[in-house]
């Protein structure tokens, strides 16, 4: 597996998260973790 850089993620338009208070429960399976009150 190749290493993905932050630059590649930003160029691909990857989204890094929302505040935990604004989440949709239907998206729970796509949330990787919670850090500093942000879902990633």
PyMOL Python script that loads the backbone (N, CA, C, O; Angstrom):
from pymol import cmd

cmd.read_pdbstr("""\
ATOM      1  N   UNK A   1       0.852  -1.182   0.000  1.00  0.00           N
ATOM      2  CA  UNK A   1       0.000   0.000   0.000  1.00  0.00           C
ATOM      3  C   UNK A   1       0.894   1.240   0.000  1.00  0.00           C
ATOM      4  O   UNK A   1       1.850   1.320   0.771  1.00  0.00           O
ATOM      5  N   UNK A   2       0.585   2.189  -0.852  1.00  0.00           N
ATOM      6  CA  UNK A   2       1.388   3.402  -0.938  1.00  0.00           C
ATOM      7  C   UNK A   2       1.000   4.395   0.148  1.00  0.00           C
ATOM      8  O   UNK A   2      -0.116   4.372   0.667  1.00  0.00           O
ATOM      9  N   UNK A   3       1.938   5.258   0.474  1.00  0.00           N
ATOM     10  CA  UNK A   3       1.700   6.300   1.462  1.00  0.00           C
ATOM     11  C   UNK A   3       1.059   7.496   0.769  1.00  0.00           C
ATOM     12  O   UNK A   3       1.526   7.937  -0.281  1.00  0.00           O
ATOM     13  N   UNK A   4       0.004   8.008   1.353  1.00  0.00           N
ATOM     14  CA  UNK A   4      -0.714   9.156   0.792  1.00  0.00           C
ATOM     15  C   UNK A   4      -0.306  10.402   1.558  1.00  0.00           C
ATOM     16  O   UNK A   4      -0.307  10.414   2.789  1.00  0.00           O
ATOM     17  N   UNK A   5       0.041  11.447   0.826  1.00  0.00           N
ATOM     18  CA  UNK A   5       0.471  12.692   1.463  1.00  0.00           C
ATOM     19  C   UNK A   5      -0.707  13.645   1.650  1.00  0.00           C
ATOM     20  O   UNK A   5      -1.756  13.496   1.024  1.00  0.00           O
ATOM     21  N   UNK A   6      -0.508  14.608   2.511  1.00  0.00           N
ATOM     22  CA  UNK A   6      -1.519  15.636   2.746  1.00  0.00           C
ATOM     23  C   UNK A   6      -1.794  16.395   1.451  1.00  0.00           C
ATOM     24  O   UNK A   6      -2.941  16.740   1.168  1.00  0.00           O
ATOM     25  N   UNK A   7      -0.760  16.654   0.671  1.00  0.00           N
ATOM     26  CA  UNK A   7      -0.921  17.360  -0.603  1.00  0.00           C
ATOM     27  C   UNK A   7      -1.847  16.581  -1.544  1.00  0.00           C
ATOM     28  O   UNK A   7      -2.720  17.168  -2.183  1.00  0.00           O
ATOM     29  N   UNK A   8      -1.655  15.262  -1.627  1.00  0.00           N
ATOM     30  CA  UNK A   8      -2.506  14.441  -2.490  1.00  0.00           C
ATOM     31  C   UNK A   8      -3.957  14.468  -2.019  1.00  0.00           C
ATOM     32  O   UNK A   8      -4.875  14.526  -2.837  1.00  0.00           O
ATOM     33  N   UNK A   9      -4.166  14.427  -0.710  1.00  0.00           N
ATOM     34  CA  UNK A   9      -5.527  14.478  -0.178  1.00  0.00           C
ATOM     35  C   UNK A   9      -6.211  15.793  -0.539  1.00  0.00           C
ATOM     36  O   UNK A   9      -7.365  15.804  -0.966  1.00  0.00           O
ATOM     37  N   UNK A  10      -5.494  16.897  -0.365  1.00  0.00           N
ATOM     38  CA  UNK A  10      -6.071  18.208  -0.671  1.00  0.00           C
ATOM     39  C   UNK A  10      -6.346  18.357  -2.167  1.00  0.00           C
ATOM     40  O   UNK A  10      -7.370  18.919  -2.558  1.00  0.00           O
ATOM     41  N   UNK A  11      -5.441  17.859  -2.998  1.00  0.00           N
ATOM     42  CA  UNK A  11      -5.649  17.928  -4.449  1.00  0.00           C
ATOM     43  C   UNK A  11      -6.855  17.099  -4.886  1.00  0.00           C
ATOM     44  O   UNK A  11      -7.533  17.440  -5.856  1.00  0.00           O
ATOM     45  N   UNK A  12      -7.114  16.018  -4.170  1.00  0.00           N
ATOM     46  CA  UNK A  12      -8.251  15.155  -4.494  1.00  0.00           C
ATOM     47  C   UNK A  12      -9.561  15.694  -3.928  1.00  0.00           C
ATOM     48  O   UNK A  12     -10.632  15.156  -4.209  1.00  0.00           O
ATOM     49  N   UNK A  13      -9.476  16.758  -3.130  1.00  0.00           N
ATOM     50  CA  UNK A  13     -10.678  17.351  -2.561  1.00  0.00           C
ATOM     51  C   UNK A  13     -11.237  16.578  -1.383  1.00  0.00           C
ATOM     52  O   UNK A  13     -12.436  16.632  -1.108  1.00  0.00           O
ATOM     53  N   UNK A  14     -10.374  15.862  -0.690  1.00  0.00           N
ATOM     54  CA  UNK A  14     -10.819  15.079   0.466  1.00  0.00           C
ATOM     55  C   UNK A  14     -11.288  16.012   1.569  1.00  0.00           C
ATOM     56  O   UNK A  14     -10.698  17.066   1.808  1.00  0.00           O
ATOM     57  N   UNK A  15     -12.334  15.614   2.222  1.00  0.00           N
ATOM     58  CA  UNK A  15     -12.939  16.406   3.287  1.00  0.00           C
ATOM     59  C   UNK A  15     -12.489  15.855   4.637  1.00  0.00           C
ATOM     60  O   UNK A  15     -12.540  14.644   4.851  1.00  0.00           O
ATOM     61  N   UNK A  16     -12.055  16.712   5.541  1.00  0.00           N
ATOM     62  CA  UNK A  16     -11.459  16.250   6.792  1.00  0.00           C
ATOM     63  C   UNK A  16     -12.396  16.202   7.978  1.00  0.00           C
ATOM     64  O   UNK A  16     -12.003  15.698   9.030  1.00  0.00           O
ATOM     65  N   UNK A  17     -13.610  16.697   7.865  1.00  0.00           N
ATOM     66  CA  UNK A  17     -14.524  16.495   8.975  1.00  0.00           C
ATOM     67  C   UNK A  17     -15.432  17.665   9.299  1.00  0.00           C
ATOM     68  O   UNK A  17     -15.311  18.762   8.752  1.00  0.00           O
ATOM     69  N   UNK A  18     -16.344  17.380  10.211  1.00  0.00           N
ATOM     70  CA  UNK A  18     -17.297  18.350  10.737  1.00  0.00           C
ATOM     71  C   UNK A  18     -17.220  18.329  12.246  1.00  0.00           C
ATOM     72  O   UNK A  18     -16.745  17.361  12.839  1.00  0.00           O
ATOM     73  N   UNK A  19     -17.682  19.388  12.861  1.00  0.00           N
ATOM     74  CA  UNK A  19     -17.789  19.381  14.313  1.00  0.00           C
ATOM     75  C   UNK A  19     -18.731  18.260  14.726  1.00  0.00           C
ATOM     76  O   UNK A  19     -19.696  17.956  14.025  1.00  0.00           O
ATOM     77  N   UNK A  20     -18.440  17.648  15.871  1.00  0.00           N
ATOM     78  CA  UNK A  20     -19.213  16.491  16.311  1.00  0.00           C
ATOM     79  C   UNK A  20     -20.674  16.831  16.581  1.00  0.00           C
ATOM     80  O   UNK A  20     -21.525  15.944  16.524  1.00  0.00           O
ATOM     81  N   UNK A  21     -20.981  18.070  16.869  1.00  0.00           N
ATOM     82  CA  UNK A  21     -22.380  18.419  17.155  1.00  0.00           C
ATOM     83  C   UNK A  21     -23.225  18.544  15.884  1.00  0.00           C
ATOM     84  O   UNK A  21     -24.448  18.657  15.969  1.00  0.00           O
ATOM     85  N   UNK A  22     -22.593  18.524  14.716  1.00  0.00           N
ATOM     86  CA  UNK A  22     -23.314  18.706  13.452  1.00  0.00           C
ATOM     87  C   UNK A  22     -23.337  17.448  12.599  1.00  0.00           C
ATOM     88  O   UNK A  22     -23.404  17.552  11.374  1.00  0.00           O
ATOM     89  N   UNK A  23     -23.284  16.286  13.189  1.00  0.00           N
ATOM     90  CA  UNK A  23     -23.195  15.057  12.406  1.00  0.00           C
ATOM     91  C   UNK A  23     -24.551  14.445  12.133  1.00  0.00           C
ATOM     92  O   UNK A  23     -25.518  14.683  12.857  1.00  0.00           O
ATOM     93  N   UNK A  24     -24.608  13.653  11.078  1.00  0.00           N
ATOM     94  CA  UNK A  24     -25.805  12.907  10.714  1.00  0.00           C
ATOM     95  C   UNK A  24     -25.574  11.451  11.130  1.00  0.00           C
ATOM     96  O   UNK A  24     -24.615  10.838  10.663  1.00  0.00           O
ATOM     97  N   UNK A  25     -26.413  10.884  11.985  1.00  0.00           N
ATOM     98  CA  UNK A  25     -26.222   9.503  12.451  1.00  0.00           C
ATOM     99  C   UNK A  25     -26.114   8.472  11.323  1.00  0.00           C
ATOM    100  O   UNK A  25     -25.505   7.419  11.513  1.00  0.00           O
ATOM    101  N   UNK A  26     -26.692   8.757  10.160  1.00  0.00           N
ATOM    102  CA  UNK A  26     -26.588   7.823   9.035  1.00  0.00           C
ATOM    103  C   UNK A  26     -25.157   7.724   8.502  1.00  0.00           C
ATOM    104  O   UNK A  26     -24.830   6.788   7.773  1.00  0.00           O
ATOM    105  N   UNK A  27     -24.316   8.673   8.861  1.00  0.00           N
ATOM    106  CA  UNK A  27     -22.934   8.674   8.389  1.00  0.00           C
ATOM    107  C   UNK A  27     -21.980   7.986   9.357  1.00  0.00           C
ATOM    108  O   UNK A  27     -20.770   8.003   9.131  1.00  0.00           O
ATOM    109  N   UNK A  28     -22.484   7.386  10.423  1.00  0.00           N
ATOM    110  CA  UNK A  28     -21.647   6.784  11.468  1.00  0.00           C
ATOM    111  C   UNK A  28     -20.647   5.769  10.911  1.00  0.00           C
ATOM    112  O   UNK A  28     -19.512   5.708  11.383  1.00  0.00           O
ATOM    113  N   UNK A  29     -21.042   4.980   9.927  1.00  0.00           N
ATOM    114  CA  UNK A  29     -20.133   3.964   9.391  1.00  0.00           C
ATOM    115  C   UNK A  29     -18.950   4.571   8.642  1.00  0.00           C
ATOM    116  O   UNK A  29     -17.956   3.885   8.401  1.00  0.00           O
ATOM    117  N   UNK A  30     -19.045   5.849   8.269  1.00  0.00           N
ATOM    118  CA  UNK A  30     -17.975   6.506   7.522  1.00  0.00           C
ATOM    119  C   UNK A  30     -17.077   7.370   8.402  1.00  0.00           C
ATOM    120  O   UNK A  30     -16.098   7.934   7.913  1.00  0.00           O
ATOM    121  N   UNK A  31     -17.389   7.480   9.673  1.00  0.00           N
ATOM    122  CA  UNK A  31     -16.585   8.286  10.588  1.00  0.00           C
ATOM    123  C   UNK A  31     -15.459   7.426  11.133  1.00  0.00           C
ATOM    124  O   UNK A  31     -15.700   6.387  11.747  1.00  0.00           O
ATOM    125  N   UNK A  32     -14.234   7.863  10.906  1.00  0.00           N
ATOM    126  CA  UNK A  32     -13.058   7.105  11.312  1.00  0.00           C
ATOM    127  C   UNK A  32     -12.772   7.287  12.796  1.00  0.00           C
ATOM    128  O   UNK A  32     -12.545   6.308  13.507  1.00  0.00           O
ATOM    129  N   UNK A  33     -12.781   8.523  13.268  1.00  0.00           N
ATOM    130  CA  UNK A  33     -12.486   8.821  14.666  1.00  0.00           C
ATOM    131  C   UNK A  33     -12.984  10.217  15.007  1.00  0.00           C
ATOM    132  O   UNK A  33     -13.471  10.944  14.140  1.00  0.00           O
ATOM    133  N   UNK A  34     -12.860  10.578  16.257  1.00  0.00           N
ATOM    134  CA  UNK A  34     -13.199  11.924  16.720  1.00  0.00           C
ATOM    135  C   UNK A  34     -11.955  12.510  17.359  1.00  0.00           C
ATOM    136  O   UNK A  34     -11.327  11.878  18.209  1.00  0.00           O
ATOM    137  N   UNK A  35     -11.600  13.719  16.947  1.00  0.00           N
ATOM    138  CA  UNK A  35     -10.426  14.371  17.506  1.00  0.00           C
ATOM    139  C   UNK A  35     -10.720  15.855  17.660  1.00  0.00           C
ATOM    140  O   UNK A  35     -11.129  16.515  16.705  1.00  0.00           O
ATOM    141  N   UNK A  36     -10.510  16.377  18.863  1.00  0.00           N
ATOM    142  CA  UNK A  36     -10.751  17.797  19.148  1.00  0.00           C
ATOM    143  C   UNK A  36     -12.153  18.233  18.732  1.00  0.00           C
ATOM    144  O   UNK A  36     -12.334  19.301  18.147  1.00  0.00           O
ATOM    145  N   UNK A  37     -13.142  17.396  19.041  1.00  0.00           N
ATOM    146  CA  UNK A  37     -14.552  17.658  18.738  1.00  0.00           C
ATOM    147  C   UNK A  37     -14.845  17.750  17.240  1.00  0.00           C
ATOM    148  O   UNK A  37     -15.765  18.456  16.826  1.00  0.00           O
ATOM    149  N   UNK A  38     -14.059  17.035  16.431  1.00  0.00           N
ATOM    150  CA  UNK A  38     -14.289  16.973  14.990  1.00  0.00           C
ATOM    151  C   UNK A  38     -14.296  15.515  14.571  1.00  0.00           C
ATOM    152  O   UNK A  38     -13.403  14.757  14.948  1.00  0.00           O
ATOM    153  N   UNK A  39     -15.293  15.116  13.798  1.00  0.00           N
ATOM    154  CA  UNK A  39     -15.327  13.768  13.234  1.00  0.00           C
ATOM    155  C   UNK A  39     -14.436  13.729  12.004  1.00  0.00           C
ATOM    156  O   UNK A  39     -14.452  14.640  11.176  1.00  0.00           O
ATOM    157  N   UNK A  40     -13.663  12.666  11.900  1.00  0.00           N
ATOM    158  CA  UNK A  40     -12.746  12.500  10.773  1.00  0.00           C
ATOM    159  C   UNK A  40     -13.126  11.224  10.045  1.00  0.00           C
ATOM    160  O   UNK A  40     -12.492  10.868   9.051  1.00  0.00           O
TER     161      UNK A  40
END
""", "prot")
cmd.dss("prot")
cmd.show_as("cartoon", "prot")
cmd.util.cbc("prot")
cmd.orient("prot")
